[in-house]
Amino acid sequence: MASICSSMSRNLIVGFSLLVLVLMGSANASLSKDYYYSSCPKLFETVKCAVESAISKETRMGASLLRLFFHDCFVNGCDGSILLDDTSSITGEKNANANKNSARGFEVIDQIKLAVEKVCPGIVSCADILAVTARDSVEILGGPSWDVKLGRRDARTASQSAANNGIPAPTSSLNQLISRYNALGLSAKDLVALSGGHTIGQARCTTFRGHIYNDTDIDTSFARARQSGCPKTSGSGDNNLAPLDLATPTSFDNHYFKNLVDIKGLLHSDQELFNGGSTDSIVHEYSTNSNSFFSDFVDAMIKMGDISPLTGSNGEIRKNCRSVN
């Protein structure tokens, strides 16, 4: 793979008509794929260079960066709130149930923010950096690419309680999952497509212990294999890791859905997508047609990125993603 870093010096020409569209988009405070075309023309190559570097050092980081965007958008919208550290006035989202000892990649986002600030200081929000980073992580690991809509601004606060209530738990039932996604304007198909992000990354024993020991909708040999690295007793081996997709854990593909059809979903919430319910047919389609999965994943990622963005004069452009200005 040719590194994007080698093309950092390419020339960019801004056409007058496109510039007018960008300015109109800014005035209307709407998200646009061309939002930074004139104000930060080196944004995409700068971010991708940093993401490539991070993933080359640790392949798992791609999944971690994608997950940060998910967990940001599901809590009061895609506003960069997940990146805020706790302060005397802010009880942030990093220590919420779904994120504590689990969410990671914050140092990589810091590095990306520093790189972006060097090429266009004070222009690009941390919320938008999360969106671009998620897209690049998927593409670098073999998944689809898409035009990311941009123009979000950063929240000045965060909410641990909203994170505790807003991010679906790995113990969720299908009805609970569908209900939460619907509340955010996302369909059951979006739920299944976005869950396909679990084709990369790893999960902690504490998140799948109940499924491998107590559930019946799981392949016996698969459960036994996972039990070897995840003791039944709570508190023992809680942070031991297992791949969410045993077949191709570092490639963004449709094997996650093939696993579900084979009753080898690692999380209870994973297997709920293929357990005699309304989403079985979608899972089956994705398991046999990766193009269909990729197309629907892209559509769902764009829809998720539209959840309650701060635009116009709302929010701010943080200098440091970990703290408000």
QUIVENFEN-V294776 format. One record per residue. RES is the residue in three letters. PHI is phi as a letter, one per 20 degrees, with the letter a starting at -180 (NA if undefined). OMEGA is omega in radians with two decimals (none if undefined). D_LAST is the distance of its C-alpha to the last C-alpha in Angstrom with 2 decimals. Layout:
RES & PHI & OMEGA & D_LAST
RES & PHI & OMEGA & D_LAST
This chain:
MET & NA & 3.11 & 38.07
ALA & f & -3.09 & 37.08
SER & f & 3.08 & 33.58
ILE & f & -3.10 & 31.15
CYS & f & -3.09 & 30.05
SER & f & -3.08 & 33.34
SER & d & -3.05 & 32.60
MET & f & -3.03 & 29.32
SER & e & -3.07 & 31.16
ARG & f & -3.09 & 32.75
ASN & e & 3.10 & 32.74
LEU & c & -3.12 & 31.12
ILE & d & -3.12 & 32.71
VAL & e & 3.11 & 31.13
GLY & f & -3.08 & 33.83
PHE & f & -3.11 & 33.70
SER & f & 3.13 & 34.28
LEU & f & 3.12 & 31.53
LEU & f & 3.11 & 29.08
VAL & f & 3.13 & 30.14
LEU & f & 3.13 & 29.53
VAL & f & -3.13 & 25.99
LEU & f & 3.10 & 25.27
MET & f & 3.13 & 27.00
GLY & f & 3.13 & 24.98
SER & f & -3.11 & 21.70
ALA & f & -3.13 & 23.25
ASN & e & 3.10 & 24.41
ALA & l & 3.11 & 21.07
SER & d & 3.11 & 23.10
LEU & f & -3.11 & 22.67
SER & b & 3.11 & 24.77
LYS & f & -3.13 & 25.84
ASP & d & -2.98 & 25.73
TYR & g & -3.10 & 22.24
TYR & d & -3.01 & 21.16
TYR & g & -3.13 & 24.75
SER & e & -3.06 & 24.32
SER & e & 3.11 & 20.62
CYS & b & -3.04 & 20.51
PRO & f & -3.13 & 24.18
LYS & e & -3.09 & 23.85
LEU & g & -3.01 & 21.37
PHE & f & -3.13 & 24.14
GLU & f & 3.12 & 26.03
THR & f & 3.14 & 23.06
VAL & f & -3.07 & 22.04
LYS & f & 3.09 & 25.71
CYS & g & -3.12 & 26.48
ALA & f & 3.13 & 23.92
VAL & f & 3.08 & 25.11
GLU & g & -3.13 & 28.69
SER & f & -3.12 & 28.09
ALA & f & -3.12 & 26.60
ILE & f & 3.10 & 29.45
SER & f & 3.11 & 32.04
LYS & e & -3.14 & 31.08
GLU & b & -3.06 & 31.09
THR & g & -3.12 & 32.40
ARG & g & -3.06 & 31.08
MET & f & 3.12 & 27.49
GLY & g & 3.11 & 28.11
ALA & f & -3.13 & 28.80
SER & f & 3.14 & 25.81
LEU & f & 3.07 & 23.43
LEU & f & -3.11 & 25.33
ARG & f & 3.11 & 25.09
LEU & g & -3.14 & 21.30
PHE & f & 3.07 & 21.33
PHE & g & -3.03 & 24.04
HIS & f & 3.03 & 22.36
ASP & f & -3.06 & 19.11
CYS & f & -3.09 & 21.12
PHE & f & 3.13 & 23.42
VAL & c & 3.13 & 20.83
ASN & l & 3.06 & 19.62
GLY & n & -3.07 & 19.81
CYS & e & -2.99 & 18.33
ASP & c & 3.12 & 14.61
GLY & m & -3.07 & 13.33
SER & f & -3.12 & 13.21
ILE & f & -3.07 & 15.67
LEU & e & -3.06 & 13.38
LEU & f & 3.02 & 11.22
ASP & f & 3.06 & 12.71
ASP & f & 3.04 & 14.20
THR & c & 3.12 & 12.92
SER & f & -3.10 & 14.88
SER & d & -3.12 & 13.58
ILE & c & 2.95 & 13.32
THR & d & -2.95 & 16.52
GLY & f & -3.02 & 15.61
GLU & e & -3.06 & 18.06
LYS & f & -3.13 & 18.86
ASN & d & 3.02 & 21.58
ALA & f & -3.06 & 23.08
ASN & g & -3.06 & 26.75
ALA & f & -3.03 & 26.44
ASN & d & -3.07 & 23.72
LYS & f & -3.10 & 24.57
ASN & l & -3.03 & 26.43
SER & c & 3.11 & 26.47
ALA & f & -3.08 & 23.30
ARG & b & -3.12 & 22.76
GLY & o & -3.10 & 21.49
PHE & f & 3.13 & 17.89
GLU & f & 3.10 & 18.63
VAL & f & 3.09 & 20.03
ILE & f & 3.08 & 16.98
ASP & g & -3.12 & 15.05
GLN & f & 3.13 & 17.90
ILE & f & 3.13 & 17.93
LYS & f & 3.12 & 14.29
LEU & f & -3.14 & 15.15
ALA & f & -3.14 & 18.35
VAL & f & 3.13 & 16.94
GLU & f & 3.13 & 14.46
LYS & f & -3.08 & 17.67
VAL & e & 3.10 & 19.57
CYS & b & -3.07 & 17.13
PRO & f & 3.03 & 13.78
GLY & m & -3.03 & 10.98
ILE & d & -2.96 & 13.56
VAL & d & -3.14 & 13.86
SER & f & 3.06 & 11.95
CYS & f & 3.10 & 12.22
ALA & f & 3.12 & 14.50
ASP & f & 3.09 & 16.76
ILE & f & 3.08 & 16.90
LEU & f & -3.11 & 18.25
ALA & f & -3.14 & 20.77
VAL & f & -3.14 & 22.07
THR & f & 3.11 & 22.23
ALA & f & 3.12 & 24.32
ARG & f & -3.11 & 26.69
ASP & f & 3.13 & 27.16
SER & f & 3.13 & 27.86
VAL & f & -3.10 & 30.56
GLU & f & -3.10 & 32.11
ILE & f & -3.13 & 32.26
LEU & e & 3.01 & 34.05
GLY & o & -3.13 & 36.64
GLY & e & -3.11 & 35.34
PRO & f & 3.01 & 34.91
SER & d & 3.12 & 32.38
TRP & b & 3.07 & 31.02
ASP & e & -3.12 & 28.99
VAL & e & 3.06 & 25.47
LYS & f & -3.01 & 24.19
LEU & c & -3.13 & 20.68
GLY & p & 3.09 & 18.26
ARG & f & 2.99 & 16.10
ARG & d & -3.02 & 12.51
ASP & e & 3.08 & 10.17
ALA & f & 3.08 & 10.47
ARG & e & 3.14 & 8.18
THR & b & 3.12 & 11.03
ALA & b & -3.10 & 14.00
SER & b & 3.09 & 17.65
GLN & f & -3.13 & 20.07
SER & f & 3.11 & 22.96
ALA & f & 3.10 & 22.34
ALA & f & 3.12 & 22.35
ASN & f & -3.09 & 25.53
ASN & e & -2.97 & 27.17
GLY & e & -3.10 & 25.94
ILE & e & -3.09 & 26.68
PRO & g & 3.14 & 30.47
ALA & f & 3.12 & 32.15
PRO & f & 3.09 & 34.62
THR & e & -3.06 & 37.31
SER & f & 3.02 & 36.85
SER & e & 3.12 & 39.96
LEU & f & -3.14 & 40.35
ASN & f & 3.11 & 40.27
GLN & f & 3.13 & 37.04
LEU & f & -3.13 & 35.44
ILE & f & -3.13 & 36.77
SER & f & -3.13 & 35.66
ARG & f & 3.13 & 32.03
TYR & f & 3.12 & 31.93
ASN & f & -3.13 & 33.72
ALA & f & 3.14 & 31.20
LEU & d & 3.13 & 28.57
GLY & n & -3.12 & 31.00
LEU & d & -3.07 & 32.27
SER & e & 3.07 & 36.01
ALA & f & 3.08 & 38.18
LYS & f & 3.07 & 38.56
ASP & f & 3.10 & 34.78
LEU & g & -3.10 & 34.80
VAL & f & -3.13 & 37.48
ALA & f & -3.13 & 36.05
LEU & f & 3.08 & 32.55
SER & f & 3.08 & 34.25
GLY & f & 3.02 & 35.79
GLY & f & 3.09 & 32.58
HIS & f & 3.01 & 34.31
THR & f & 3.04 & 36.63
ILE & c & 3.04 & 34.31
GLY & n & -3.09 & 32.75
GLN & c & 3.12 & 33.93
ALA & c & 3.13 & 33.90
ARG & e & -3.14 & 34.33
CYS & g & -3.09 & 37.68
THR & f & -3.11 & 36.28
THR & e & -3.11 & 35.36
PHE & c & -3.12 & 38.84
ARG & g & -3.12 & 41.18
GLY & f & -3.10 & 42.38
HIS & f & -3.05 & 43.19
ILE & f & 3.13 & 45.26
TYR & d & -2.97 & 47.19
ASN & d & -3.06 & 47.59
ASP & e & 3.10 & 47.47
THR & d & -3.13 & 50.57
ASP & e & -3.11 & 48.93
ILE & b & 3.10 & 48.51
ASP & f & -3.03 & 50.84
THR & f & -3.12 & 52.65
SER & f & 3.10 & 52.58
PHE & f & 3.12 & 48.89
ALA & f & -3.13 & 48.14
ARG & f & 3.13 & 50.32
ALA & f & 3.14 & 48.61
ARG & f & 3.13 & 45.15
GLN & f & -3.12 & 46.55
SER & f & 3.14 & 47.51
GLY & d & -3.09 & 43.89
CYS & b & -3.11 & 42.69
PRO & g & -3.07 & 44.80
LYS & f & -3.09 & 45.65
THR & f & 3.11 & 44.66
SER & f & -3.11 & 41.12
GLY & n & 3.12 & 39.23
SER & d & 3.12 & 41.28
GLY & m & -3.08 & 39.65
ASP & g & -3.06 & 36.78
ASN & e & 3.05 & 34.54
ASN & f & -3.04 & 37.34
LEU & d & 3.00 & 36.47
ALA & b & -3.14 & 38.57
PRO & f & 3.09 & 38.02
LEU & f & 3.07 & 37.36
ASP & c & -3.06 & 39.84
LEU & f & -3.03 & 42.64
ALA & f & -3.10 & 44.26
THR & c & -2.98 & 41.57
PRO & f & -3.13 & 38.41
THR & d & 3.10 & 36.63
SER & c & 3.11 & 37.75
PHE & e & -3.08 & 36.30
ASP & b & -3.09 & 39.56
ASN & d & -3.12 & 41.45
HIS & f & 3.09 & 42.93
TYR & g & -3.11 & 40.75
PHE & f & 3.04 & 42.86
LYS & f & 3.09 & 46.08
ASN & f & -3.13 & 45.20
LEU & f & 3.11 & 44.81
VAL & f & 3.11 & 48.21
ASP & e & -3.13 & 49.66
ILE & m & -3.14 & 48.17
LYS & c & 3.02 & 45.96
GLY & f & -3.06 & 42.51
LEU & f & -3.13 & 40.61
LEU & e & 3.04 & 38.67
HIS & g & -3.11 & 40.39
SER & f & 3.05 & 38.01
ASP & f & -3.04 & 38.93
GLN & f & 3.08 & 42.65
GLU & g & -3.14 & 42.29
LEU & f & 3.11 & 41.79
PHE & c & -3.06 & 45.38
ASN & b & 3.11 & 47.37
GLY & n & -3.09 & 49.74
GLY & d & -3.01 & 47.13
SER & f & -3.11 & 46.03
THR & d & -3.12 & 43.87
ASP & g & -3.06 & 46.67
SER & f & 3.12 & 47.71
ILE & f & 3.11 & 44.25
VAL & g & -3.12 & 44.00
HIS & f & 3.12 & 47.52
GLU & f & -3.13 & 46.77
TYR & f & -3.12 & 43.75
SER & f & -3.11 & 45.83
THR & d & -3.06 & 48.37
ASN & b & -3.10 & 46.31
SER & f & 3.12 & 43.21
ASN & f & 3.11 & 42.81
SER & f & 3.09 & 42.58
PHE & f & -3.11 & 39.92
PHE & g & -3.11 & 37.85
SER & f & -3.12 & 38.13
ASP & f & 3.09 & 37.18
PHE & f & 3.11 & 34.31
VAL & g & 3.14 & 32.80
ASP & g & -3.10 & 33.30
ALA & f & 3.10 & 31.76
MET & f & 3.12 & 28.67
ILE & f & 3.10 & 28.10
LYS & f & 3.13 & 28.71
MET & f & 3.13 & 26.36
GLY & f & 3.12 & 23.59
ASP & e & -3.08 & 24.21
ILE & f & 2.98 & 23.45
SER & l & 3.11 & 21.24
PRO & f & 2.98 & 18.63
LEU & e & -3.12 & 15.84
THR & c & 3.10 & 16.79
GLY & m & -3.13 & 17.00
SER & e & 3.10 & 14.66
ASN & f & 3.13 & 13.70
GLY & m & -3.09 & 10.42
GLU & b & 2.97 & 7.95
ILE & d & -3.08 & 8.10
ARG & f & 3.02 & 5.77
LYS & f & 3.12 & 6.45
ASN & c & -3.04 & 7.52
CYS & f & -3.10 & 9.31
ARG & e & -3.06 & 9.70
SER & b & 3.09 & 6.48
VAL & f & -3.12 & 3.79
ASN & f & none & 0.00
